[in-house]
Amino acid sequence: MHIFPVIILAIIQGITEFLPISSSAHLLITSEMMNIRENLSLDISLHLGTLMAVLIYFRTEALNFFKFIMPFFSSNKISKTKINQNLIVASLPIIFIGGLAYMSGFAEIFRDLHFIGLSTIVFGLALYFADIRSNEESLKVDNLSYKKSLVVGFFQIFAIIPGASRAGVVYTGSRIVGLNRVEAAKFSMLLSIMIQNFHFYMDQKNQVNHIFLKFGQRKIMQLNIKIIMN
């Protein structure tokens, strides 16, 4: 693939990632329009750019979170703030269920333009009604119970479907459990740190497994040839 289409896709990713619209869906549609092959690995690589933007903007929260989950990186004692615990709880459903969908190839089934169009409408309506029916409460992420964080986490599972924006479904779930608009958007962005790191890890793991599989097949073929020649 030439560099120009990748630049165009990166710009689209940067614009759509932080809006409650599916960046993956827009990447797929743009790829079809430009007649280029876009795949899940490229999708995840493009998401790394927006991950860096989140890490820079929320650098204080991100640093505290990483120190919270990896205490050996810091000699200082980090208080176990509720927001860090809620981030972990809300990430569990997508890590386990989404991870299984990704490893089994089930996630690729949804990468169809017709399905994307339908899911965009369905989840867009869900977001609209969740937002207008929610009260503007003063509930913050720090005040969320583990149960409510888990509810948001289950909403995030829908993010494996292109057309269902991860930011959008998290925002929908957050509004349903009582977070105000600002806190819902903040929770969505902070959750992207853990999820996008996990997606990148899974993609690299699959790439390495594919390389070893190819290497093994080549060695077996060479061995078979030697046996036949002998």
NUTORMAR-227665 format. One record per residue (C-alpha): x negated, y negated, z. Coordinates in nm, 3 decimals. Layout:
residues N
px: X, py: Y, pz: Z
...
***
This chain:
residues 230
px: 0.000, py: 0.000, pz: 0.000
px: -0.126, py: -0.349, pz: -0.091
px: -0.179, py: -0.609, pz: 0.180
px: 0.081, py: -0.861, pz: 0.051
px: 0.388, py: -0.640, pz: 0.124
px: 0.250, py: -0.568, pz: 0.472
px: 0.218, py: -0.943, pz: 0.538
px: 0.579, py: -0.996, pz: 0.429
px: 0.696, py: -0.713, pz: 0.656
px: 0.490, py: -0.852, pz: 0.945
px: 0.654, py: -1.194, pz: 0.907
px: 1.000, py: -1.037, pz: 0.907
px: 0.908, py: -0.830, pz: 1.211
px: 0.789, py: -1.139, pz: 1.395
px: 1.112, py: -1.327, pz: 1.321
px: 1.360, py: -1.049, pz: 1.396
px: 1.202, py: -0.872, pz: 1.696
px: 1.306, py: -1.128, pz: 1.955
px: 1.657, py: -1.177, pz: 1.820
px: 1.939, py: -0.932, pz: 1.900
px: 1.921, py: -0.794, pz: 1.545
px: 1.743, py: -0.478, pz: 1.438
px: 1.389, py: -0.549, pz: 1.318
px: 1.356, py: -0.188, pz: 1.198
px: 1.669, py: -0.226, pz: 0.985
px: 1.537, py: -0.546, pz: 0.829
px: 1.203, py: -0.378, pz: 0.759
px: 1.376, py: -0.088, pz: 0.585
px: 1.601, py: -0.315, pz: 0.377
px: 1.308, py: -0.538, pz: 0.276
px: 1.103, py: -0.231, pz: 0.183
px: 1.384, py: -0.112, pz: -0.042
px: 1.413, py: -0.454, pz: -0.205
px: 1.037, py: -0.469, pz: -0.267
px: 1.030, py: -0.105, pz: -0.377
px: 0.764, py: -0.010, pz: -0.125
px: 0.746, py: 0.291, pz: 0.101
px: 0.805, py: 0.198, pz: 0.465
px: 0.773, py: 0.471, pz: 0.725
px: 0.802, py: 0.510, pz: 1.101
px: 0.424, py: 0.481, pz: 1.153
px: 0.410, py: 0.147, pz: 0.971
px: 0.717, py: 0.034, pz: 1.164
px: 0.543, py: 0.109, pz: 1.494
px: 0.221, py: -0.060, pz: 1.380
px: 0.413, py: -0.378, pz: 1.295
px: 0.573, py: -0.370, pz: 1.639
px: 0.226, py: -0.389, pz: 1.796
px: 0.198, py: -0.750, pz: 1.677
px: 0.515, py: -0.853, pz: 1.857
px: 0.401, py: -0.654, pz: 2.160
px: 0.095, py: -0.877, pz: 2.179
px: 0.321, py: -1.184, pz: 2.166
px: 0.523, py: -1.052, pz: 2.463
px: 0.206, py: -0.971, pz: 2.658
px: 0.076, py: -1.325, pz: 2.604
px: 0.402, py: -1.503, pz: 2.691
px: 0.478, py: -1.284, pz: 2.994
px: 0.113, py: -1.239, pz: 3.087
px: 0.172, py: -1.286, pz: 3.460
px: 0.460, py: -1.036, pz: 3.474
px: 0.277, py: -0.794, pz: 3.244
px: -0.042, py: -0.807, pz: 3.452
px: 0.151, py: -0.745, pz: 3.774
px: 0.335, py: -0.455, pz: 3.611
px: 0.017, py: -0.286, pz: 3.488
px: -0.143, py: -0.334, pz: 3.830
px: 0.170, py: -0.184, pz: 3.984
px: 0.156, py: 0.135, pz: 3.774
px: -0.226, py: 0.155, pz: 3.776
px: -0.337, py: 0.039, pz: 4.123
px: -0.694, py: 0.161, pz: 4.072
px: -0.748, py: -0.125, pz: 3.825
px: -0.712, py: -0.375, pz: 4.106
px: -0.874, py: -0.397, pz: 4.447
px: -0.591, py: -0.620, pz: 4.567
px: -0.273, py: -0.475, pz: 4.705
px: 0.018, py: -0.549, pz: 4.470
px: 0.357, py: -0.582, pz: 4.629
px: 0.611, py: -0.338, pz: 4.493
px: 0.846, py: -0.597, pz: 4.352
px: 1.187, py: -0.475, pz: 4.247
px: 1.141, py: -0.594, pz: 3.889
px: 0.849, py: -0.352, pz: 3.835
px: 1.050, py: -0.063, pz: 3.978
px: 1.350, py: -0.156, pz: 3.763
px: 1.133, py: -0.164, pz: 3.451
px: 1.019, py: 0.192, pz: 3.519
px: 1.370, py: 0.319, pz: 3.597
px: 1.517, py: 0.156, pz: 3.285
px: 1.241, py: 0.305, pz: 3.067
px: 1.291, py: 0.667, pz: 3.174
px: 1.589, py: 0.755, pz: 2.948
px: 1.428, py: 0.633, pz: 2.625
px: 1.093, py: 0.790, pz: 2.712
px: 1.241, py: 1.137, pz: 2.763
px: 1.536, py: 1.142, pz: 2.522
px: 1.382, py: 0.907, pz: 2.265
px: 1.054, py: 1.097, pz: 2.289
px: 1.228, py: 1.424, pz: 2.209
px: 1.411, py: 1.262, pz: 1.915
px: 1.082, py: 1.126, pz: 1.780
px: 0.881, py: 1.448, pz: 1.821
px: 1.155, py: 1.661, pz: 1.664
px: 1.189, py: 1.429, pz: 1.367
px: 1.552, py: 1.361, pz: 1.460
px: 1.487, py: 0.984, pz: 1.461
px: 1.404, py: 0.993, pz: 1.089
px: 1.759, py: 1.112, pz: 1.007
px: 1.900, py: 0.769, pz: 1.087
px: 1.666, py: 0.584, pz: 0.850
px: 1.934, py: 0.550, pz: 0.582
px: 2.067, py: 0.221, pz: 0.448
px: 2.433, py: 0.325, pz: 0.471
px: 2.393, py: 0.429, pz: 0.832
px: 2.202, py: 0.109, pz: 0.906
px: 2.487, py: -0.102, pz: 0.772
px: 2.744, py: 0.080, pz: 0.984
px: 2.537, py: 0.073, pz: 1.304
px: 2.460, py: -0.298, pz: 1.258
px: 2.833, py: -0.375, pz: 1.257
px: 2.918, py: -0.143, pz: 1.547
px: 2.641, py: -0.258, pz: 1.781
px: 2.686, py: -0.621, pz: 1.678
px: 3.051, py: -0.605, pz: 1.788
px: 2.950, py: -0.429, pz: 2.111
px: 2.702, py: -0.706, pz: 2.189
px: 2.959, py: -0.978, pz: 2.113
px: 3.230, py: -0.836, pz: 2.338
px: 2.984, py: -0.755, pz: 2.619
px: 2.857, py: -1.113, pz: 2.612
px: 3.192, py: -1.295, pz: 2.606
px: 3.350, py: -1.071, pz: 2.869
px: 3.062, py: -1.101, pz: 3.116
px: 3.064, py: -1.366, pz: 3.383
px: 2.770, py: -1.602, pz: 3.414
px: 2.656, py: -1.457, pz: 3.745
px: 2.334, py: -1.546, pz: 3.922
px: 2.221, py: -1.182, pz: 3.923
px: 1.853, py: -1.145, pz: 3.840
px: 1.644, py: -0.845, pz: 3.740
px: 1.490, py: -0.845, pz: 4.090
px: 1.837, py: -0.794, pz: 4.236
px: 1.944, py: -0.508, pz: 4.010
px: 2.013, py: -0.175, pz: 4.177
px: 1.842, py: 0.136, pz: 4.040
px: 2.180, py: 0.258, pz: 3.918
px: 2.237, py: -0.054, pz: 3.710
px: 1.880, py: -0.040, pz: 3.576
px: 1.942, py: 0.318, pz: 3.469
px: 2.261, py: 0.211, pz: 3.290
px: 2.057, py: -0.043, pz: 3.093
px: 1.805, py: 0.231, pz: 3.022
px: 2.072, py: 0.456, pz: 2.873
px: 2.183, py: 0.172, pz: 2.647
px: 1.824, py: 0.147, pz: 2.528
px: 1.844, py: 0.502, pz: 2.388
px: 2.052, py: 0.364, pz: 2.102
px: 1.740, py: 0.177, pz: 1.991
px: 1.621, py: 0.489, pz: 1.805
px: 1.892, py: 0.409, pz: 1.549
px: 1.783, py: 0.151, pz: 1.287
px: 2.054, py: -0.112, pz: 1.285
px: 2.088, py: -0.090, pz: 1.663
px: 1.850, py: -0.359, pz: 1.782
px: 1.652, py: -0.257, pz: 2.090
px: 1.671, py: -0.613, pz: 2.218
px: 2.041, py: -0.616, pz: 2.132
px: 2.140, py: -0.293, pz: 2.307
px: 1.935, py: -0.381, pz: 2.616
px: 2.097, py: -0.726, pz: 2.619
px: 2.440, py: -0.560, pz: 2.583
px: 2.374, py: -0.325, pz: 2.874
px: 2.226, py: -0.604, pz: 3.084
px: 2.530, py: -0.826, pz: 3.035
px: 2.763, py: -0.538, pz: 3.124
px: 2.586, py: -0.476, pz: 3.455
px: 2.600, py: -0.845, pz: 3.545
px: 2.276, py: -1.015, pz: 3.438
px: 2.310, py: -1.368, pz: 3.303
px: 2.193, py: -1.446, pz: 2.951
px: 1.845, py: -1.568, pz: 3.044
px: 1.773, py: -1.272, pz: 3.273
px: 1.914, py: -1.026, pz: 3.017
px: 1.681, py: -1.164, pz: 2.749
px: 1.386, py: -1.154, pz: 2.990
px: 1.460, py: -0.793, pz: 3.091
px: 1.481, py: -0.695, pz: 2.724
px: 1.142, py: -0.846, pz: 2.641
px: 0.968, py: -0.700, pz: 2.945
px: 1.107, py: -0.354, pz: 2.866
px: 0.956, py: -0.378, pz: 2.518
px: 0.606, py: -0.365, pz: 2.671
px: 0.647, py: -0.013, pz: 2.804
px: 0.854, py: 0.117, pz: 2.512
px: 0.631, py: -0.011, pz: 2.234
px: 0.321, py: 0.123, pz: 2.411
px: 0.495, py: 0.460, pz: 2.437
px: 0.594, py: 0.454, pz: 2.067
px: 0.236, py: 0.373, pz: 1.968
px: 0.102, py: 0.655, pz: 2.186
px: 0.347, py: 0.906, pz: 2.031
px: 0.258, py: 0.794, pz: 1.680
px: -0.116, py: 0.826, pz: 1.741
px: -0.063, py: 1.167, pz: 1.901
px: 0.125, py: 1.287, pz: 1.593
px: -0.145, py: 1.147, pz: 1.365
px: -0.417, py: 1.333, pz: 1.555
px: -0.213, py: 1.656, pz: 1.553
px: -0.162, py: 1.617, pz: 1.178
px: -0.537, py: 1.573, pz: 1.123
px: -0.618, py: 1.885, pz: 1.328
px: -0.345, py: 2.080, pz: 1.145
px: -0.488, py: 1.981, pz: 0.807
px: -0.839, py: 2.067, pz: 0.926
px: -0.722, py: 2.407, pz: 1.051
px: -0.541, py: 2.485, pz: 0.726
px: -0.850, py: 2.395, pz: 0.525
px: -1.071, py: 2.620, pz: 0.740
px: -0.827, py: 2.910, pz: 0.706
px: -0.818, py: 2.863, pz: 0.328
px: -1.199, py: 2.859, pz: 0.310
px: -1.214, py: 3.175, pz: 0.523
px: -0.959, py: 3.350, pz: 0.298
px: -1.162, py: 3.256, pz: -0.010
px: -1.479, py: 3.397, pz: 0.146
px: -1.300, py: 3.722, pz: 0.232
px: -1.166, py: 3.755, pz: -0.123
px: -1.507, py: 3.676, pz: -0.276
px: -1.671, py: 3.939, pz: -0.056
***
